[in-house]
Structure formats: structure tokens, C-alpha cells
Amino acid sequence: MEKEKFWTPKDAATQIGVEAELLKTWSNEFNIQTKRTNGGHRRYSKENIEELLAIKKKLHEENASYDEIRSWRNGEVVEFKNKEEKSELEKKMDKILAQNEQLLEDNRLQREFNRALVEQLDATTKRMEKIETASRDRDTEVVQTLRLALETKREAALAEEESKSKQKRNPNSIWDKIAFWK
């Protein structure tokens, strides 16, 4: 019976065509069951190397993601997209992200405009309130002046009428004499 052959990480990495650290990462990431020495060092079997070669092919040639590789290793049916399809998806995603950025910028500018507009409206409202107050005060003053003028005119008219009335009266009338003694 022939003894199964195992390779060190360095030898296995050379066979697969990757660095030993990447081989360790893939082994952990994709749950590759490796044999361990008594010292805890990894040893790769022929089956391990074949699994890792298949993973390398999926990653490098089919442009699969780690999630897709995990799903494939778990027996799920995974439809791998080729690089051209992925680049189309990436282009669409880039376009959507650019549109999103533009919308965010437009939104920010709109908020700034709204804030400035509110400030102007507040300032205009304060000016209008001052104008209304000044107009109300002026109107009150005009009404008081008009009342005073009317009252003065009325008094002048009464005084003039009284003066005319005195001139028309007979100075020797009894009424004038009574008025004199008052």
C-alpha cells in the first residue's frame, strides 16, 4: 500500500502558482481541510491542491468573488458572471453612484438656497413691520393734526360768527348791556 503524499505550504503554493500566504488565506477562507503535523503546521494533499487550483481558476479566470466561491464550495448553484458582464455592472453602478452624488450635491445646494431665502424673508418681514409701525404712527399723527385743524377751524368760524353777530347788533340793546354786566 502506497503512502499518501503531502506538501508543505511553500511546495503547494509553487505548484498552484501563488504565494504561500495567499494559500493560507484561501485555506482559511474556503475551509480547505488540510492535515496538520504534530507541530501544527499545514500539509496539503493532492485533493487539497486540486481544490485550490479550481478556486484559483474561478477567482482569476471567471472573476468570481469570495462569496460566490463559498457558495459554490457549499454545493449551491452559482452562475459566475464573466468579466465583461461584471464590468458592465460596474459601469452601471458607477453611473448610479455618480447620479447619487449629484443628487446629494443638488440637495445640499437647495438647502443652502432655502436657508438664504428664509433669512431674506425674515429680514424683509422685519423691515415691513417697521414700515407698518411707522405708517401707523404717522397715520395717528395725521388724524390728530386733522382733528386739531378741524377744531381750530370750528372755533375760528364760531369766533367769526360771534364777531359778525356783535357788529350787527345794536350797541344800545338790552342784551349788550346785560352781557356787559356779566
Stockholm file with secondary structure:
# STOCKHOLM 1.0

chainA/1-182         MEKEKFWTPKDAATQIGVEAELLKTWSNEFNIQTKRTNGGHRRYSKENIEELLAIKKKLHEENASYDEIRSWRNGEVVEFKNKEEKSELEKKMDKILAQNEQLLEDNRLQREFNRALVEQLDATTKRMEKIETASRDRDTEVVQTLRLALETKREAALAEEESKSKQKRNPNSIWDKIAFWK
#=GR chainA/1-182 SS CCCCCCBCHHHHHHHHTSCHHHHHHHHHHTTCCCEECTTSCEEBCHHHHHHHHHHHHHHHTSCCCHHHHHHHHTTCCCCCCCHHHHHHHHHHHHHHHHHHHHHHHHHHHHHHHHHHHHHHHHHHHHHHHHHHHHHHHHHHHHHHHHHHHHHHHHHHHHHHHHHHHHHHSCTTSHHHHHHHHC
#=GC SS_cons         CCCCCCBCHHHHHHHHTSCHHHHHHHHHHTTCCCEECTTSCEEBCHHHHHHHHHHHHHHHTSCCCHHHHHHHHTTCCCCCCCHHHHHHHHHHHHHHHHHHHHHHHHHHHHHHHHHHHHHHHHHHHHHHHHHHHHHHHHHHHHHHHHHHHHHHHHHHHHHHHHHHHHHHSCTTSHHHHHHHHC
//
